[in-house]
Amino acid sequence: MKIGYFLKNDLLAGVDWREVNRANPGVGGTEYMVVLIASALAENKTIDVVLYVMADGQFPLGLKIKQVSGLREAILDSNKTNVDYLVFTHSPISVKEKYFNNIPTKTGLIVWCHNFISNKWLSFYANCKELKSIICVGREMLDLYVDHKAYTKMDYIYNGFPFADKEILMKKLVDVQKRENIVTYIGSIVPSKSFHWLAKAWKNVLKMVPDAQLYVIGNGNLYNGTVRLGKYHIAEESYEKVFMPYLTDDQGNILPSVHFMGKLGIEKNEIIAKTKVGVPNPSGYTETFGLTAVEMETLGCVVVSYKCPGYIDTVVEKRNLYSNPRKISAYIIKNLLTPKINFCETYDELKDKFYYEHIVVDWIKLFEALHCGNCKIHGTERVNIFYNHKWFRIFWGKINASLGYILPTEVWLSGTRFYTKYIGLKKKLQYKLVK
């Protein structure tokens, strides 16, 4: 079997990807997953893997690389070179409908959705005969679309993570209760990742925990190296003006307790290993999985964030997920003063679900299922049915399916539509909170 993966890395030229099986080299989680899974799959001698890239870089040995101008060229080359299935990531900005017009159907297409999917794109994917499978990155994410026609093509495969040896970690890591009062944020510093929620809460944290320290890993050009940064060289200028007033004194100097570390690769693990509380994305607004949460938990941190689909899947201690954004400082303070985490149980649960070598097995199962005319590798059992009106989406989905999906999914009570409205309200709230 021959499998292709498409990596949109035109803004990430020159990145060293050779040690992706150890840690993220300092890129977005989506791009990291594409290279990690493709390189791990390439180690299976029964599968021929090619990674289509848009820019050069240093890639893992043994992984075939072919440079293309974009997704359409990757699709055309896949058909020409007898690739059985081509996996590309869902991106409404870069993926255009024209890519799928007038192309051969020999290669089966699989869209890997790391971002939430609009009704428009769900409908397009559902009706695109070349598209054989729609893969979500989490179980909770998949359940958002149970009422849509596209669900008949959909399943989930968790993102993978390269876990270090537990025994070695236990010898090296300091117990969370004995760590300094360090809070760490990791991610792109852009509005959609809501770093400003944490920034606004920081002075409240200092009032209760005066020796608290905030480490910020990442900056505003994590996903796009061409972004012009503002005065502090942290984020785009207009966004800096939103959050920096909360992290500076009256003269505009960065508070002594705040440390902006910029983009880091594997060396960020040294900071995480000292961290007591990790806050990967304060609003959870764009989190379909929560890879950074897994990264933090496996190094012994308590993870605090918003209760959302991605973190329900990936945060073991659900009691540290808040539903009221105004309580972010209270949750951080509580876990700085009385942190609780069972490292061994947390590590074992996460590795069982997310170890990348296990995840590669799921990808192989998917390819084999597709080859046999099936696009699902998981059953239809449900969990958390009372979260975010999931029970209604299940009910509505059964009615819609029984009628052959003749009801418009744009009906305002449709689960997907309801969730879109919910996200829109939350987006308005996150900006309100920083005013």
N, C-alpha and C positions, 0 to 999 in steps of 0.2 A: 504494500500500500504506500502511496506517495501523498504526503501532506504538505501544504504550504501555509505559512503564517505571514501576514502583512504587518510591517512596523512603520507607522507614520513618525519618522524621526527627522524630518527635514529641518526642524529647529533645534536638533540635538546632535549636530555633527561633531565628530571627534570624541564622543563619550567612550570610556573604557568599560566594556561590558563583560570582560573576561572572567570576573569573579562573581557573577550574578547568583551562583549557588551558595554564596556566603552572605551577601547583603546587597541592598539596593545601592547602585553607584551614584545616587544623588539625582534621580530623575523622577518623573511622575509614576505612580503605582501602576497605571495601565501599561505604559511602555516597559516597565520592569517586568511585569507579568508575561508579556508577549515573548520577551527574550528568554526569561527563565523557563517557561514551559516548552518553548520550541527547542531550546538546547537540551533540556532533560529528555524530551521525547526523542531527540536525535540519537540518544544513547541506546535506544531500543533498536537492535540490529534488524528487526523485521519491518521497520518503518523508515522510509526515505523522507527526510524533512528538508525543506528549503525555506529560508527566511528571506522574504522580499523586504528590502530597506530602501529608503529614499535618500539617505546620506551615509557617508562612510563612518567608520568607527572601528574599535578593536573588539571583535566578537569572540565568543567561546570557541576553542578549537573543536573541530569535528562537526561544526554547524555550517552547512552550505549557505552561502550568502549570494544574493542576486540583487543588484541595484536597479531600481525602476523609478520612473518619474511620478508614479502615483498608483492608486488602487486599480484604475482601469487597466493600466499596463500589466499589473500583477495578475489580474483576471485573465487577460488575453494570453499572457505567457503560460499561465497555469493550464489553460486549455491546449495550448500548443505542445507543452511538455508532459501531458498526460498526468497532471496532478489530480488525484481523486477528490480531495476536499481542500478548499482554501478558507482559512480563518482570518477574518478582519474585524477590527473593533468598531463598534457603533460610535459615530461622531457626527451629529447633525450639521456641524460647521464644515467638515471636510468630506463627508460621504454624500455624494449627490446621486439623485435618481438616474442621471444620464449614464453613470458607470454601468448600469445594468441593462441598458438599451442595446438591442441588436448584438448580443454576445452569444457565443456557442453555449450549450447547456451541458457539455460533457463533464466539466468540473462542478461539483456540488459546492455551494457557498454556505458558509456558517458565519453568522454575525455574533460577535462576542461583546455583550453589552456591559460595559463598566459604568455607564451613566444611565440615569433614568430615561425612559423612552416615552415620547409623546404619542398621542392617539394617531397623529398623522403618520408617523413612522411605523407604528405597530400595524396600521392598516396596509401600508405599502409592503412591509415585510411579509404580512399574511398572504398577500396576493401575488408576490413575486415567486414564480415557479422555479427560478434558478436557486432561490434560497431554501435550503433544506432544513436548517435548524437555527433557532434563536437561543443563545446561551446567556443566562443571567449569572452573576457572580455570587449570588446568595439565595438561600431558600426564602427569606422574607421578601427579597426583591421580586422573585418570581411570583409570589402570591399576590403582588399588587396587580397583576394582569390576568388573573384567573377568569375574569368576566369578558375577556376580549377574544375575538376570532383567532388572533395570532397565538393564543395559548396552545392551540393544537400543535404548533411547531416548537413550543418552548420547553426548556428544562433549565436546570442550574448545575454549574460546576463551581465549587468554591475556588477562590484564588489560593495559590500555594505559597508556602513559606519555607525557607531553609533553616530548620531548627538545629541549634548547636547541641552537643551531647549534654544530657541532663546532669550526669554525675560531675562533669567538669564545671558546669555552671554552678552547681551547689557548692563546690569548693571555692569558687571565685566570687560569687555574689554575696554582698552584705544583706542581711535580713532587712526587709523594708522598714521595720520599726526602729532599726538602728541607723538608718540613713539620715543625712541632713535634710532640712526642709526645702528640697529642690522640686520645683514644678517645671515640667518640660513640654513644650509644644513642638511638633514636627509636622511640616507640610508647607505647601505653597502659601505665601502671604498675599492672598487675593480675597475679595469680598465673599466669594462662594465658599471659602473655607472658614470664614467667620472668626478670624483671629481677633477681631475687634471686640467680640464678646469677652474673651479672656482678658484683653487689655483693659477694658472698662472695669472688670472685677478686681484687678490686681491691687489697687490701693486699699480696697476693703480687706483683701487677704492680709496685707501688711499690718493693718490695724490689730488683727488678732494673732498674727504670727510674724512679729517684727523681723525675725532673721530669715524669712522665706526668700528664696532666690528663684528667678524665672529665667530659664534657658529657652531660646527660640532658635530652632534649627530649620533652615529653609529661607527663602526670600521670594520676592515677587516675580522672578523670572525662572522659576523651577520648571515650568512647562514650556516657556518661550524665552530663549536666550536673548532675544532682540528687544525685550521690553526695557524702556528707559525708566530707571529708578529715580526716586525723589531725593530730597535733601539729605536724608539719613542713609541712603543707599540700601534700603530695606525692601521697599515696595514701590509700586507706581505712585507718583506724586499725590494724586487726588486721594488715594487710599491711605497714604501715610498721614495725611491731614485728618483722617477720621480717627485713627487709633493712637498716634504718637502723643497727643495731649495727655492721655492717661498714663503714659510711661515716661514722662519727662517732668522736670521741675519748672518753676516759674521762669527760669532763664532759657528753657528749651533744651537743657542738658538731660541725657538719658539717665534715669534713676540708677543708683549704684547696685540695686538688686536685680536689674534687668540686663541680660547678656544675649546679644544677637550674634549667633555663631555662623550665619550664612549657610550655604549648601555644604553638606558633609556626606561622605560615603560611609564605609564601614566604621570609620573612626567615631561616628556618632554613638556607637554602642557603648563607648566609655562614659558618655554623659548619661545615657539611659540607665546604665548599671548603677549610677549614683542617685538616680531620680526616685523620689518617693511617690509623687503623683504625676501621671502623664495625662495631658489633655490634647488628644490628637485633632479633634475638630469640634469646637465648642457647640456648634448648632446642629451638626449632623446633616446639614442641608443637602449636601451632595453625596453623602456616604451610602453607597450600595453594598459595600463590604466592610471596610475598616481595617486595611492591612497594617497601618501604623499602630492600631490598638493591639493587634497580635504581637507585633514587634516589641512593644512596651511590656506587655504581660509576660512574655517569655524571658524577659530580663528582670522580672521581679517587681515591676511597678504596679501601683494601683491606678486603674484607668477610670477617669471621670469624664463623662460627656453626655450629650443629649440622647434620649431614647428614640432611636430611629431604626429603620430596617437593617442597615449595615452593622450597627453596634449590638443589636439584639442577637445577631448571628455570631459576633466575634468577641464580645465582652463577657467573660465568665461570671463576674460578680455584677449581676443585673441591678442590685440595689444602689450601685454607683452611677446609674443612668437617671438623670433628672428629666422631668417633663415640663417643669416651669423654668424658663431661661433665667429668671431673676434669682434663682437659687444656686447659680454656678459658684459664686464665692463661698456660700455655705457648705457645698459639697467638697470643695477644695480644702477649706479650713478643717472640716471634720476629718478628712483623710490625711491631712498633714499631722494633726494632733493624735489621732487614733487609727492608724492604718491597719487594715486586716486583709491578709491574702494567704491562702494555702498554696505555696509555690508549686509543690509536687503535683497536687490535684489539678491545678490550673494548667501546668505544663503538659501533663498527660492528656487532658481533654483537648487542648488546642492542637497538639501534635497528631492525635488520632484523627482530627477533622481536617487539618490544613497542611500537613507535611507535603511538600511539593511532589515527592515521589509517589504518594498516595493519589494526589490530584492527577498526575500523569496517567495513572491507571484508569481514572474516570474518563479522561479524554480518549484513551484507546477504546474503552467500552462504547463511547459515543460513536466513534468512527465505525466500529463493528456493527453497532445497531443501525446506523444509517445505511450501511452496506446491505443490511437485511430488510430495508424499507421501514425502519422504526426510528423515531427521533427522540425517544425518551428513555432515560436510564434510571429514573427514580419513580416511585409510586406516587399516589395522589393523597397520601396521609397529610393532615394539617396540624399545625401547632399554633399557639398564640392566636386563636381565632377571634378573640375579643379585642385584639390590638388594632387600632386604626380602622375600625369597621370592617375588618377582614371577613367576618361572618356574612356581611351583606354582599360583598363582592362574590363570595362563594355561591350564595343563594341566587344572585343575579346572573352569575355565569352559567348556572345549571339551566335557568329559564332560557337564556339567550342561546345556549347550545342546543336545547331541545327544539327550538324554533329555527335551527339552522343559521343562527347569527343574523337573522333578518332585521333585528332591532338595532337602531343606530347606537353605536358606542358613545356618541356624543350626548346622549340623554344625561341630564345633569346629575342624576343619582347613580350613574354608572360608576363602579368602583374606581376605575382609572381616572375618570373625570373628577371624582370626588377627591382623590389623592392630589391631583393637579391643583385643585382649588386650595387644598390644605397647605401644600407647599408654597403656593403664592401668598397666602396669609402669613405663613411663617417668614417668608422672605421680607415682607413689609415689616414684620415685628423685629427682625434682627437689625434693621436700620434705625427703627424707632428707639431701640435700646441704647444706641450710642449717642443719641442727641442730648 
